[in-house]
Amino acid sequence: MEEQLRGLHARNIDLETQIKVESRGKSTLEEANKELQMENNNLFHNNKDLQMKIEKSEKERIRMEAEARDSGDQLREMAEKVFQLLERLKLAEIGKTKAMEALKKKEQDMVGLQKKNARYDDDDNG
C-alpha cells in the first residue's frame, strides 16, 4: 500500500509538473496571441489610413484633371479669339493698304489737277 502511495505521489508530482509546463506554454501562447492581435489592430488602422489617403489622392487627381480640362477649354477659346483678331487685323491691314493706295492716287490726281489749273491760270494771265 505504501508503495502504491509513493507511486501515486510520484505520479501526482509528474502531473503537477506537466500542468505547470502546460500552464507556462498556455501563458506564452496567450501573450503571443495578444501581441499578434495588437499587431493586427495596428495593421488594420494603417490599412484604413492608407485607404483614406488613396481616396483623398484620387479625389484630388480627379479635381486636377477637371481643372486641366477647363483650362484647356479656356485656352482653346482664347486661341480661337486670337485667331479671329489676327484675321480682323489682316483684313484691316489690307483695307488700310488699299485706302493708302487710293489716297496716293487721289493726291497724284490732285497734283495733276493743280498743275492743269496752274497752266490754265498761266494761259489766262498770259
N, CA, C and O atoms as a DFTB+ gen file, in Angstrom:
504 C
 N C O
     1  1       0.821      -1.172       0.000
     2  2       0.000       0.000       0.000
     3  2       0.879       1.254       0.000
     4  3       0.634       2.207      -0.739
     5  1       1.898       1.222       0.843
     6  2       2.811       2.350       0.894
     7  2       3.467       2.567      -0.459
     8  3       3.657       3.702      -0.895
     9  1       3.798       1.507      -1.093
    10  2       4.422       1.578      -2.413
    11  2       3.461       2.197      -3.413
    12  3       3.870       2.992      -4.259
    13  1       2.215       1.847      -3.321
    14  2       1.212       2.423      -4.210
    15  2       1.082       3.918      -3.937
    16  3       0.938       4.722      -4.858
    17  1       1.138       4.277      -2.642
    18  2       1.050       5.698      -2.298
    19  2       2.246       6.459      -2.854
    20  3       2.101       7.561      -3.383
    21  1       3.424       5.866      -2.730
    22  2       4.619       6.513      -3.287
    23  2       4.487       6.660      -4.788
    24  3       4.830       7.695      -5.361
    25  1       3.986       5.611      -5.416
    26  2       3.784       5.658      -6.877
    27  2       2.778       6.729      -7.257
    28  3       2.973       7.485      -8.210
    29  1       1.681       6.776      -6.477
    30  2       0.669       7.799      -6.769
    31  2       1.215       9.200      -6.494
    32  3       0.931      10.151      -7.222
    33  1       2.002       9.301      -5.428
    34  2       2.604      10.590      -5.097
    35  2       3.556      11.039      -6.222
    36  3       3.534      12.200      -6.629
    37  1       4.371      10.132      -6.707
    38  2       5.296      10.430      -7.803
    39  2       4.499      10.816      -9.053
    40  3       4.830      11.766      -9.762
    41  1       3.449      10.052      -9.290
    42  2       2.588      10.337     -10.461
    43  2       1.952      11.711     -10.302
    44  3       1.841      12.465     -11.269
    45  1       1.535      12.036      -9.080
    46  2       0.933      13.332      -8.795
    47  2       1.940      14.448      -9.043
    48  3       1.586      15.475      -9.622
    49  1       3.181      14.267      -8.618
    50  2       4.235      15.263      -8.833
    51  2       4.483      15.434     -10.329
    52  3       4.614      16.557     -10.815
    53  1       4.548      14.315     -11.063
    54  2       4.733      14.386     -12.519
    55  2       3.595      15.172     -13.175
    56  3       3.820      16.019     -14.040
    57  1       2.379      14.874     -12.745
    58  2       1.221      15.564     -13.318
    59  2       1.236      17.056     -12.978
    60  3       0.920      17.889     -13.827
    61  1       1.602      17.394     -11.743
    62  2       1.692      18.799     -11.364
    63  2       2.759      19.519     -12.179
    64  3       2.567      20.660     -12.601
    65  1       3.880      18.846     -12.394
    66  2       4.959      19.420     -13.210
    67  2       4.460      19.635     -14.634
    68  3       4.693      20.683     -15.235
    69  1       3.778      18.635     -15.158
    70  2       3.233      18.714     -16.511
    71  2       2.218      19.858     -16.604
    72  3       2.188      20.580     -17.600
    73  1       1.390      20.023     -15.569
    74  2       0.410      21.119     -15.559
    75  2       1.122      22.465     -15.551
    76  3       0.711      23.386     -16.257
    77  1       2.196      22.591     -14.752
    78  2       2.951      23.847     -14.706
    79  2       3.567      24.161     -16.070
    80  3       3.521      25.300     -16.535
    81  1       4.142      23.138     -16.705
    82  2       4.760      23.319     -18.029
    83  2       3.696      23.753     -19.040
    84  3       3.898      24.691     -19.811
    85  1       2.555      23.048     -19.020
    86  2       1.492      23.373     -19.960
    87  2       0.903      24.753     -19.660
    88  3       0.525      25.485     -20.574
    89  1       0.830      25.100     -18.373
    90  2       0.321      26.414     -17.976
    91  2       1.229      27.521     -18.498
    92  3       0.755      28.532     -19.016
    93  1       2.558      27.318     -18.356
    94  2       3.512      28.289     -18.900
    95  2       3.387      28.385     -20.410
    96  3       3.417      29.478     -20.976
    97  1       3.247      27.248     -21.054
    98  2       3.079      27.231     -22.513
    99  2       1.820      27.980     -22.929
   100  3       1.815      28.725     -23.908
   101  1       0.739      27.764     -22.155
   102  2      -0.524      28.439     -22.440
   103  2      -0.360      29.948     -22.254
   104  3      -0.850      30.729     -23.069
   105  1       0.323      30.358     -21.190
   106  2       0.561      31.786     -20.940
   107  2       1.379      32.391     -22.078
   108  3       1.092      33.490     -22.552
   109  1       2.399      31.655     -22.506
   110  2       3.237      32.136     -23.608
   111  2       2.400      32.298     -24.876
   112  3       2.525      33.298     -25.582
   113  1       1.539      31.303     -25.167
   114  2       0.674      31.391     -26.344
   115  2      -0.296      32.561     -26.235
   116  3      -0.522      33.281     -27.207
   117  1      -0.870      32.747     -25.039
   118  2      -1.790      33.864     -24.844
   119  2      -1.086      35.196     -25.052
   120  3      -1.638      36.106     -25.670
   121  1       0.132      35.309     -24.535
   122  2       0.912      36.548     -24.719
   123  2       1.219      36.772     -26.203
   124  3       1.103      37.887     -26.711
   125  1       1.612      35.696     -26.886
   126  2       1.891      35.803     -28.319
   127  2       0.621      36.193     -29.072
   128  3       0.676      37.000     -30.000
   129  1      -0.525      35.624     -28.679
   130  2      -1.795      35.974     -29.326
   131  2      -2.143      37.447     -29.107
   132  3      -2.629      38.121     -30.016
   133  1      -1.886      37.943     -27.873
   134  2      -2.150      39.351     -27.592
   135  2      -1.289      40.247     -28.490
   136  3      -1.772      41.223     -29.064
   137  1      -0.005      39.893     -28.597
   138  2       0.898      40.675     -29.449
   139  2       0.444      40.640     -30.900
   140  3       0.440      41.664     -31.583
   141  1       0.062      39.452     -31.366
   142  2      -0.419      39.337     -32.740
   143  2      -1.703      40.141     -32.954
   144  3      -1.887      40.764     -33.999
   145  1      -2.579      40.119     -31.962
   146  2      -3.831      40.879     -32.058
   147  2      -3.536      42.380     -32.120
   148  3      -4.150      43.106     -32.903
   149  1      -2.590      42.843     -31.290
   150  2      -2.210      44.260     -31.327
   151  2      -1.608      44.616     -32.687
   152  3      -1.927      45.655     -33.266
   153  1      -0.740      43.746     -33.185
   154  2      -0.129      43.973     -34.495
   155  2      -1.205      43.992     -35.581
   156  3      -1.173      44.816     -36.494
   157  1      -2.162      43.059     -35.458
   158  2      -3.261      43.008     -36.420
   159  2      -4.085      44.300     -36.368
   160  3      -4.465      44.840     -37.407
   161  1      -4.361      44.796     -35.144
   162  2      -5.104      46.049     -34.999
   163  2      -4.336      47.216     -35.625
   164  3      -4.914      48.050     -36.321
   165  1      -3.025      47.262     -35.366
   166  2      -2.198      48.327     -35.954
   167  2      -2.232      48.262     -37.479
   168  3      -2.389      49.280     -38.152
   169  1      -2.084      47.054     -38.009
   170  2      -2.129      46.896     -39.465
   171  2      -3.483      47.309     -40.027
   172  3      -3.567      47.926     -41.089
   173  1      -4.550      46.958     -39.294
   174  2      -5.898      47.327     -39.735
   175  2      -6.038      48.853     -39.795
   176  3      -6.554      49.397     -40.771
   177  1      -5.572      49.539     -38.741
   178  2      -5.659      51.002     -38.716
   179  2      -4.766      51.633     -39.790
   180  3      -5.159      52.600     -40.444
   181  1      -3.565      51.078     -39.964
   182  2      -2.679      51.589     -41.011
   183  2      -3.315      51.416     -42.383
   184  3      -3.252      52.308     -43.228
   185  1      -3.931      50.252     -42.592
   186  2      -4.600      49.993     -43.862
   187  2      -5.741      50.980     -44.088
   188  3      -5.919      51.497     -45.191
   189  1      -6.510      51.234     -43.035
   190  2      -7.624      52.178     -43.124
   191  2      -7.106      53.579     -43.460
   192  3      -7.676      54.274     -44.301
   193  1      -6.009      53.991     -42.787
   194  2      -5.408      55.298     -43.067
   195  2      -4.943      55.391     -44.510
   196  3      -5.170      56.397     -45.182
   197  1      -4.287      54.332     -44.984
   198  2      -3.818      54.320     -46.367
   199  2      -4.976      54.404     -47.353
   200  3      -4.892      55.100     -48.366
   201  1      -6.056      53.692     -47.050
   202  2      -7.219      53.743     -47.935
   203  2      -7.810      55.146     -47.973
   204  3      -8.231      55.617     -49.030
   205  1      -7.843      55.814     -46.823
   206  2      -8.348      57.185     -46.791
   207  2      -7.436      58.117     -47.588
   208  3      -7.914      58.994     -48.309
   209  1      -6.119      57.923     -47.456
   210  2      -5.173      58.743     -48.210
   211  2      -5.320      58.498     -49.705
   212  3      -5.268      59.436     -50.501
   213  1      -5.503      57.236     -50.085
   214  2      -5.688      56.898     -51.504
   215  2      -6.953      57.562     -52.033
   216  3      -6.960      58.126     -53.128
   217  1      -8.018      57.488     -51.245
   218  2      -9.291      58.104     -51.656
   219  2      -9.133      59.615     -51.803
   220  3      -9.625      60.207     -52.764
   221  1      -8.447      60.230     -50.849
   222  2      -8.211      61.669     -50.914
   223  2      -7.360      62.019     -52.141
   224  3      -7.647      62.991     -52.840
   225  1      -6.317      61.228     -52.399
   226  2      -5.453      61.463     -53.561
   227  2      -6.239      61.300     -54.858
   228  3      -6.053      62.068     -55.801
   229  1      -7.105      60.313     -54.903
   230  2      -7.921      60.069     -56.093
   231  2      -8.860      61.255     -56.349
   232  3      -9.018      61.694     -57.488
   233  1      -9.481      61.766     -55.276
   234  2     -10.354      62.936     -55.426
   235  2      -9.558      64.136     -55.918
   236  3     -10.019      64.884     -56.779
   237  1      -8.363      64.316     -55.370
   238  2      -7.501      65.426     -55.791
   239  2      -7.092      65.274     -57.252
   240  3      -7.063      66.253     -57.998
   241  1      -6.775      64.039     -57.661
   242  2      -6.402      63.780     -59.058
   243  2      -7.573      64.122     -59.986
   244  3      -7.388      64.757     -61.024
   245  1      -8.774      63.695     -59.601
   246  2      -9.963      63.966     -60.416
   247  2     -10.210      65.476     -60.506
   248  3     -10.543      65.999     -61.570
   249  1     -10.041      66.169     -59.368
   250  2     -10.226      67.625     -59.360
   251  2      -9.214      68.314     -60.282
   252  3      -9.555      69.224     -61.037
   253  1      -7.954      67.853     -60.198
   254  2      -6.910      68.455     -61.027
   255  2      -7.148      68.172     -62.509
   256  3      -6.900      69.036     -63.350
   257  1      -7.623      66.976     -62.835
   258  2      -7.934      66.660     -64.225
   259  2      -9.054      67.556     -64.737
   260  3      -9.002      68.034     -65.870
   261  1     -10.072      67.785     -63.899
   262  2     -11.177      68.656     -64.292
   263  2     -10.671      70.085     -64.513
   264  3     -11.067      70.749     -65.471
   265  1      -9.795      70.548     -63.621
   266  2      -9.207      71.877     -63.784
   267  2      -8.399      71.958     -65.075
   268  3      -8.465      72.950     -65.801
   269  1      -7.644      70.908     -65.350
   270  2      -6.828      70.888     -66.572
   271  2      -7.728      70.933     -67.805
   272  3      -7.434      71.636     -68.772
   273  1      -8.844      70.166     -67.762
   274  2      -9.779      70.196     -68.892
   275  2     -10.359      71.590     -69.067
   276  3     -10.431      72.105     -70.182
   277  1     -10.776      72.203     -67.953
   278  2     -11.344      73.553     -68.014
   279  2     -10.320      74.542     -68.559
   280  3     -10.637      75.382     -69.402
   281  1      -9.093      74.431     -68.068
   282  2      -8.031      75.326     -68.543
   283  2      -7.781      75.106     -70.033
   284  3      -7.574      76.064     -70.778
   285  1      -7.799      73.866     -70.462
   286  2      -7.614      73.556     -71.880
   287  2      -8.722      74.158     -72.721
   288  3      -8.474      74.713     -73.791
   289  1      -9.960      74.043     -72.223
   290  2     -11.091      74.631     -72.948
   291  2     -10.942      76.149     -73.031
   292  3     -11.154      76.744     -74.088
   293  1     -10.576      76.768     -71.913
   294  2     -10.379      78.223     -71.913
   295  2      -9.258      78.616     -72.868
   296  3      -9.363      79.610     -73.586
   297  1      -8.195      77.835     -72.872
   298  2      -7.065      78.129     -73.753
   299  2      -7.483      78.025     -75.213
   300  3      -7.093      78.852     -76.037
   301  1      -8.285      76.999     -75.532
   302  2      -8.767      76.860     -76.919
   303  2      -9.640      78.049     -77.313
   304  3      -9.519      78.581     -78.417
   305  1     -10.525      78.463     -76.394
   306  2     -11.380      79.619     -76.680
   307  2     -10.543      80.874     -76.903
   308  3     -10.800      81.654     -77.820
   309  1      -9.533      81.055     -76.045
   310  2      -8.672      82.226     -76.187
   311  2      -7.902      82.174     -77.503
   312  3      -7.758      83.193     -78.179
   313  1      -7.414      81.008     -77.865
   314  2      -6.678      80.861     -79.119
   315  2      -7.590      81.177     -80.296
   316  3      -7.173      81.822     -81.258
   317  1      -8.840      80.718     -80.216
   318  2      -9.798      80.989     -81.288
   319  2     -10.032      82.497     -81.418
   320  3     -10.083      83.028     -82.527
   321  1     -10.174      83.177     -80.285
   322  2     -10.367      84.626     -80.306
   323  2      -9.141      85.329     -80.878
   324  3      -9.266      86.280     -81.650
   325  1      -7.954      84.854     -80.495
   326  2      -6.722      85.454     -81.032
   327  2      -6.668      85.289     -82.546
   328  3      -6.310      86.223     -83.263
   329  1      -7.026      84.094     -83.036
   330  2      -7.012      83.884     -84.485
   331  2      -8.042      84.773     -85.181
   332  3      -7.792      85.278     -86.275
   333  1      -9.207      84.963     -84.541
   334  2     -10.214      85.859     -85.113
   335  2      -9.687      87.293     -85.164
   336  3      -9.861      87.998     -86.158
   337  1      -9.034      87.714     -84.063
   338  2      -8.461      89.064     -84.035
   339  2      -7.360      89.223     -85.088
   340  3      -7.255      90.264     -85.736
   341  1      -6.548      88.184     -85.246
   342  2      -5.490      88.243     -86.265
   343  2      -6.099      88.359     -87.660
   344  3      -5.590      89.095     -88.505
   345  1      -7.188      87.633     -87.898
   346  2      -7.859      87.701     -89.187
   347  2      -8.420      89.109     -89.414
   348  3      -8.304      89.658     -90.510
   349  1      -9.024      89.688     -88.378
   350  2      -9.544      91.055     -88.485
   351  2      -8.417      92.047     -88.748
   352  3      -8.547      92.959     -89.564
   353  1      -7.303      91.846     -88.034
   354  2      -6.147      92.718     -88.222
   355  2      -5.626      92.618     -89.654
   356  3      -5.284      93.624     -90.274
   357  1      -5.573      91.406     -90.161
   358  2      -5.108      91.186     -91.537
   359  2      -6.028      91.911     -92.522
   360  3      -5.564      92.586     -93.441
   361  1      -7.342      91.759     -92.314
   362  2      -8.306      92.434     -93.191
   363  2      -8.184      93.953     -93.057
   364  3      -8.289      94.679     -94.045
   365  1      -7.964      94.424     -91.835
   366  2      -7.799      95.861     -91.621
   367  2      -6.544      96.362     -92.323
   368  3      -6.552      97.441     -92.916
   369  1      -5.462      95.581     -92.258
   370  2      -4.216      95.953     -92.941
   371  2      -4.435      96.030     -94.453
   372  3      -3.960      96.948     -95.121
   373  1      -5.171      95.039     -94.975
   374  2      -5.468      95.043     -96.414
   375  2      -6.287      96.292     -96.759
   376  3      -6.017      96.978     -97.745
   377  1      -7.306      96.571     -95.914
   378  2      -8.121      97.769     -96.132
   379  2      -7.297      99.031     -96.041
   380  3      -7.495      99.958     -96.825
   381  1      -6.373      99.083     -95.095
   382  2      -5.519     100.253     -94.925
   383  2      -4.631     100.429     -96.152
   384  3      -4.467     101.537     -96.663
   385  1      -4.063      99.322     -96.613
   386  2      -3.190      99.389     -97.796
   387  2      -3.968      99.906     -99.001
   388  3      -3.483     100.761     -99.742
   389  1      -5.167      99.387     -99.189
   390  2      -5.997      99.855    -100.321
   391  2      -6.348     101.326    -100.158
   392  3      -6.326     102.087    -101.125
   393  1      -6.675     101.730     -98.917
   394  2      -7.007     103.136     -98.666
   395  2      -5.802     104.027     -98.923
   396  3      -5.938     105.117     -99.479
   397  1      -4.603     103.559     -98.511
   398  2      -3.382     104.346     -98.741
   399  2      -3.098     104.470    -100.239
   400  3      -2.704     105.533    -100.717
   401  1      -3.299     103.388    -100.963
   402  2      -3.097     103.432    -102.417
   403  2      -4.097     104.392    -103.054
   404  3      -3.742     105.177    -103.933
   405  1      -5.355     104.323    -102.604
   406  2      -6.377     105.219    -103.143
   407  2      -6.030     106.680    -102.802
   408  3      -6.199     107.571    -103.634
   409  1      -5.538     106.917    -101.563
   410  2      -5.136     108.260    -101.156
   411  2      -4.000     108.774    -102.035
   412  3      -4.031     109.921    -102.481
   413  1      -2.989     107.926    -102.288
   414  2      -1.866     108.327    -103.141
   415  2      -2.355     108.682    -104.540
   416  3      -1.922     109.665    -105.142
   417  1      -3.273     107.849    -105.042
   418  2      -3.819     108.109    -106.379
   419  2      -4.560     109.436    -106.395
   420  3      -4.419     110.213    -107.339
   421  1      -5.367     109.709    -105.334
   422  2      -6.094     110.979    -105.245
   423  2      -5.118     112.137    -105.148
   424  3      -5.323     113.182    -105.765
   425  1      -4.036     111.950    -104.358
   426  2      -3.037     113.010    -104.244
   427  2      -2.378     113.272    -105.590
   428  3      -2.155     114.422    -105.966
   429  1      -2.062     112.184    -106.323
   430  2      -1.471     112.342    -107.654
   431  2      -2.457     113.049    -108.588
   432  3      -2.080     113.935    -109.354
   433  1      -3.732     112.637    -108.508
   434  2      -4.754     113.293    -109.342
   435  2      -4.859     114.766    -108.970
   436  3      -5.005     115.616    -109.848
   437  1      -4.786     115.083    -107.657
   438  2      -4.888     116.456    -107.213
   439  2      -3.697     117.267    -107.699
   440  3      -3.841     118.408    -108.138
   441  1      -2.510     116.655    -107.613
   442  2      -1.307     117.347    -108.102
   443  2      -1.458     117.613    -109.593
   444  3      -1.133     118.692    -110.090
   445  1      -1.960     116.600    -110.291
   446  2      -2.173     116.773    -111.737
   447  2      -3.177     117.884    -112.016
   448  3      -2.967     118.701    -112.913
   449  1      -4.261     117.919    -111.257
   450  2      -5.272     118.962    -111.440
   451  2      -4.713     120.335    -111.086
   452  3      -5.025     121.326    -111.746
   453  1      -3.864     120.393    -110.013
   454  2      -3.256     121.666    -109.636
   455  2      -2.352     122.183    -110.746
   456  3      -2.310     123.381    -111.027
   457  1      -1.618     121.243    -111.381
   458  2      -0.735     121.634    -112.486
   459  2      -1.573     122.153    -113.658
   460  3      -1.241     123.155    -114.291
   461  1      -2.660     121.443    -113.921
   462  2      -3.560     121.877    -115.009
   463  2      -4.127     123.253    -114.693
   464  3      -4.186     124.124    -115.561
   465  1      -4.546     123.444    -113.436
   466  2      -5.084     124.725    -113.008
   467  2      -4.033     125.814    -113.170
   468  3      -4.310     126.922    -113.630
   469  1      -2.812     125.452    -112.773
   470  2      -1.727     126.433    -112.869
   471  2      -1.505     126.808    -114.328
   472  3      -1.261     127.978    -114.624
   473  1      -1.584     125.840    -115.256
   474  2      -1.396     126.130    -116.685
   475  2      -2.532     127.006    -117.196
   476  3      -2.314     127.935    -117.974
   477  1      -3.750     126.698    -116.747
   478  2      -4.906     127.488    -117.180
   479  2      -4.769     128.917    -116.680
   480  3      -5.078     129.882    -117.380
   481  1      -4.277     129.021    -115.397
   482  2      -4.085     130.348    -114.846
   483  2      -3.013     131.102    -115.654
   484  3      -3.144     132.297    -115.918
   485  1      -1.941     130.366    -116.045
   486  2      -0.868     130.975    -116.821
   487  2      -1.410     131.377    -118.172
   488  3      -1.075     132.447    -118.681
   489  1      -2.256     130.523    -118.772
   490  2      -2.804     130.835    -120.101
   491  2      -3.739     132.050    -119.998
   492  3      -3.761     132.894    -120.893
   493  1      -4.488     132.131    -118.934
   494  2      -5.411     133.249    -118.758
   495  2      -4.646     134.554    -118.473
   496  3      -5.089     135.629    -118.876
   497  1      -3.537     134.464    -117.803
   498  2      -2.723     135.640    -117.451
   499  2      -1.800     136.005    -118.592
   500  3      -1.357     137.151    -118.667
   501  1      -1.510     135.137    -119.426
   502  2      -0.508     135.364    -120.442
   503  2      -0.977     135.839    -121.687
   504  3      -0.185     136.057    -122.603
